[in-house]
C-alpha cells in the first residue's frame, strides 16, 4: 500500500495511484474556517483539544491528526512543524463566541464591536467589523507614493496585513537563528509523518502589488506606467529570490511541494490580459520557479483563484507543476475542458466540490454526487489531487463536509 507521500507524488507525476489523494488543510486555501471546524469536531464526537486558529486573517483552524486520519488526508502543511509550545498561543474568541487560540504574536484590540490590529507605530493595518468573519486590509503602504527605486519594500510589507499577520512558522525570520529553527522544525516534521509536506513560500507578484498600492492603483500602474511597473516587479523578484535561497536552503530537503501564490483571475476571467501577463509576469514567474527546482527536489504549486484559462499555457511554459484550487465555477474553467487540454502537463489540484453553490447549500446527497461527478472527470490517469474549491466556509454543515470527503473514494 502506498504512503500518503507516494500517493500524492504519483498523482503529481501524472501516474494514477491506488486511490485519489486528498488534501484538507495542506495549505491556506484547502482548509476549514474555525467556526465550521468546531461544528465538525462536535459532529464527529471529538471532545478533546482546543481550536487553534493558525490563519488569523481567514480564521482557519489547525486540523488535528484524529480528523486527518478519519478522512484519509494525504497532505500536511509545513507550518504544522512549528508553534508547538503553549506559549506560542493565547486566548481569543471567534465571531460566534467560540473560544479559541491564536498566535501569540498577534494582538487584536477591541474597538466598540470591531477588532483592530495596529502596526507598532500606531497605523491601523487590519480590521474585522462586527458581524464579519474575516479581517480586511486597511493600509496600502505605497498608495500615493512616488518612490521609483522601491529600495525599502521590507519595511513597507510590515504594514501589509497578509505579511504582518502571517501563519506559523511566522514570526520566525530568515536570519541565521531563524533559518536554523526552520531547518530543525522541518526535519522533525518530516520524520514524524508520511504525508506529503507543502511548504508555503508566497512569492506573489500581482497580489503584492495590489497589497502595497491597492488593487485599482496597481492595475492602473500596470497599464499606464509600464516602465515603473517593471522597476517595481524587478525589485520585488529580487527580494523574493533572496528569500527563496534562504528558505529552500533551510527546508528544501524536507518538503515535497513549494507553494507560490498569485490570484490572477476573477469570476469572469483573468484580472489582466494575456499580453500583460506575458510581458510583466511570465518571465518573473519562470525565473522564480526554475530557481526553486534548482535549489531543491520540489514540485512547484501555484495558488491561483479565478478564471485563468487563457493564462494556463503560459503558466505551464513557465515551469508550473501544480495549479490549485481549480475554480471550475468561473468562465472557461469547466473540469472536462481543463482535463482534456492541460491534464497531461499540469496537475489539477482541486475543483473537487462546488463550494460556492453546493457545499454550503446542498444536501449531503447533493454534495456527494457533485464530488463523484467531478472526480470521475479529473482523476483518471493521475494528475489530480482532491480538494474542495478553496476553504470550507463557516456556514457549511458538518454533515456536508463528511459527505464530501467520504465521497472522494467512496
FILUMNU-751969 format. One record per residue (C-alpha): residue in one letter; x, y, z. Coordinates in steps of 0.25 Angstrom, whole numbers, plus 2048, in hexadecimal, padded with zeros to 3 digits. Each point is the difference from the previous one (the first is absolute). Layout:
residues N
AXYZ/...
end
This chain:
residues 410
X800800800/X80580E7FC/X80480A80B/X7F980D7FF/X80C8077FB/X8027F57F5/X7F18027FC/X80180F7FF/X80D8007F8/X7FB7F57F6/X7F48097FD/X80880C7FE/X8097F87F7/X7F47FC7F8/X7FF7F2804/X7F37FA806/X8027FC80E/X7F87F6808/X7F680A804/X7FD80F7FE/X809808809/X7F980980A/X80580E804/X7F980680C/X80880B807/X80D7FE7F9/X80080E7FC/X7F980D803/X7F57FE7F5/X7FC7F2803/X7FD80180F/X7F4803808/X7FB80C808/X8017FE80F/X7F1802802/X7FD7F57F6/X80B7F7806/X7FA80180E/X7F37FB7FB/X8077F57F8/X8077FB80D/X7F3800808/X7F97F97F5/X80B7F5800/X8007FF80F/X80E806802/X80080780D/X80F801802/X80980C7FC/X7FE80F7FF/X7FD8077F3/X80D8067FB/X7FE80B7F5/X80E8007F9/X7FB8097F4/X7FA80C808/X7FC8087F3/X7F77F57FB/X7FE7F980E/X8047F27FB/X8027F580A/X80B7F7802/X7FA7F27FC/X8047F680B/X8067F27FD/X7F37F9804/X7F98077F5/X80A7FF7F6/X8017F1802/X7F07FF800/X8008057F2/X80D7FA7FB/X80680D7FD/X80E7FF7F9/X80680E802/X80580980B/X80480E800/X80F803804/X7FB80A80A/X7FB7F4809/X80E7FE804/X80080D807/X7F980780C/X8007F3808/X80180780D/X7F4805808/X80880D802/X7FE8027F1/X7F1802801/X7F7809808/X7F1800802/X7F68077F7/X7F17FE7FC/X7FA7FE7F2/X7F58087FB/X7F67F6804/X80580080E/X8087F37FF/X80D801809/X80D7FD7F8/X80F802800/X80780A7F6/X80F8027FE/X80680880C/X80780A7F7/X7F28057FB/X7FA80A809/X7F28047FC/X7F980C807/X7F2801803/X7FA80E7FB/X7F1800802/X7FA7F47F9/X80C7FF7F7/X80E7FA801/X80C8087FB/X80F7FC7FE/X80A80B800/X80F8017FC/X80980480B/X80080F7FB/X7F1800802/X7FC7FE7F2/X7F37F87FF/X8037F57F6/X7F47F6801/X7F2801806/X7F57F6802/X7F3807800/X7F57FB80A/X7F97F57F9/X80B7FD7F6/X8077F2800/X80D8067FA/X80B80B802/X80180A7F5/X80C8087FC/X80080E803/X80E8057FD/X8068017F2/X80E805803/X8048047F2/X7F38077FC/X80380E7FB/X80F7FD801/X8098067F6/X80B7F7803/X8077FA7F4/X80B7F8806/X7F87F7809/X80C7FE809/X7F87FF80D/X7F67F57FD/X8037F880C/X7FB80C809/X7F48027F7/X7FC7F2802/X80080180F/X7F38087FE/X7F97F67F6/X7F67F8808/X8047F37F9/X80E801803/X7FF80680E/X7F57F5804/X8087F47FB/X7FE7F2803/X80A7F6807/X80B7FF7FF/X7FF810801/X805808807/X80D7F87FE/X8088087F6/X80B7FD7F6/X80C804808/X80A7F5804/X7F97FC80D/X7F28007F9/X8067F77F5/X8057F680A/X7F3800806/X7F97FE7F3/X8097F47FC/X7FE7F980E/X7F18027FF/X7FF7FB7F2/X80A7F4803/X7F77FC80C/X7F38017F8/X8067F77F5/X8047F680A/X7F2800806/X7F77FE7F4/X7FF7F97F3/X7F680A7FB/X8058097F4/X80580D806/X7FD80D7FA/X80980C802/X7F980D7FF/X80980A7FA/X7F880B7F9/X8088087F6/X7F38077FC/X80280A7F5/X7F28067FB/X7FB7FE80E/X80B807807/X7FF80C7F7/X7F1801804/X8037FE80F/X80A80C7FF/X7F98097F6/X7F27FC802/X7F97F87F4/X7FB80B7F8/X80D808801/X8097F47FC/X7F87FC7F4/X80080F7FC/X8107FF802/X8017F47F7/X7F88077F5/X80580E801/X80E7FF805/X8067F37FB/X80F805802/X7FD80380F/X7F87F2801/X80D7F97FA/X80880780B/X7F77FC80B/X7FF7F27FC/X80F7FF7FE/X80280480E/X7F57F7805/X8067F47F9/X80E803805/X7FA80080E/X7F97F37FD/X80C7F97FB/X80880480C/X7F67FA809/X7FE7F47F7/X80F7FD801/X7FF80180F/X7F37F8802/X8047F47F7/X80E800805/X7FA7FD80E/X7F37F87FD/X8027FB7F1/X8047F1804/X7F47FF809/X7F48057F7/X7FA7F97F4/X7F980C7FA/X80380F800/X7F4809800/X80080E7F9/X7F48097FF/X7F980A7F6/X7F28017FF/X8008047F1/X7F17FD7FD/X7F2805802/X7F27F97FF/X8008057F1/X80E7FD7FC/X80E806803/X80380D807/X80A8047F6/X8017FD7F1/X8087F47FB/X80980B7F9/X80380780E/X8027F2806/X80A7FC7F5/X80880E801/X80080280F/X7FE7F4808/X8037F37F8/X8108027FF/X80080380F/X7F87F4804/X8097F87F7/X80C805807/X7FB7FD80E/X7FA7F27FC/X80D7FC7F9/X80880480C/X7F87F980A/X8027F37F8/X80F8037FF/X80180180F/X7F87F4805/X7F87F47FB/X7F3806801/X7F38027F7/X7FB80E7FE/X7F2803803/X7F980D7FD/X7F4804808/X7F88087F6/X7F1803802/X7F68037F5/X7FE7FE7F1/X80F7FF7FA/X7FD7F77F4/X80780A7F6/X80D800809/X8017F1803/X8097FD7F4/X80A80B804/X8007FB80F/X8047F27FA/X80B8067F8/X80580880C/X8027F3807/X7F47FE808/X7FD7F2805/X7F3801808/X7F580A7FF/X7F580280B/X7F5802805/X7FA7FE7F1/X7F4809802/X7F77F97F6/X7F5809802/X80780B7F9/X7FF8037F1/X8077F67F7/X8057F780C/X7F77F47FE/X8077F3805/X7FE7F97F3/X80780B7F8/X80B80180A/X8037F1801/X7FF7FF7F1/X80980C7FC/X80A80080C/X7FF7F3808/X80D7FA7F9/X80880C804/X7FB80580D/X7FB7FA80D/X7F2805803/X7FF80280F/X7F2803804/X7F38027F9/X7FA7F5808/X7F4806806/X7F880D7FC/X80280880D/X7F880C7FA/X7F37F97FD/X8007F2805/X8087FD80D/X7FA80A809/X7F28007FA/X7FD7F27FB/X7FC7F3807/X80B7F6803/X7FB7F77F5/X80180C7F6/X80E803805/X8057F17FF/X7FA8007F1/X80780D7FD/X80D7FA805/X7FF7F37F9/X7FD8067F3/X80C809800/X8097F6805/X7FC7F77F4/X80480A7F7/X80D805806/X8067F4807/X8027F67F4/X80F7FE7FC/X80580880C/X80480E800/X7F580380B/X7FF80380F/X7F3802806/X7FD80D808/X7F3808800/X80080D7F9/X80780880A/X7FE80080F/X7F37FA807/X7F880C805/X7FB80380E/X7F17FD7FB/X8037F27FB/X7F87F5807/X8097F5806/X7F87F57F9/X8048067F3/X80E800803/X8007F2804/X7F87FD7F3/X80A8077F7/X80C7F9806/X7FA7F2801/X7FB8017F1/X80E8027FA/X8047F2800/X7F37FA805/
end
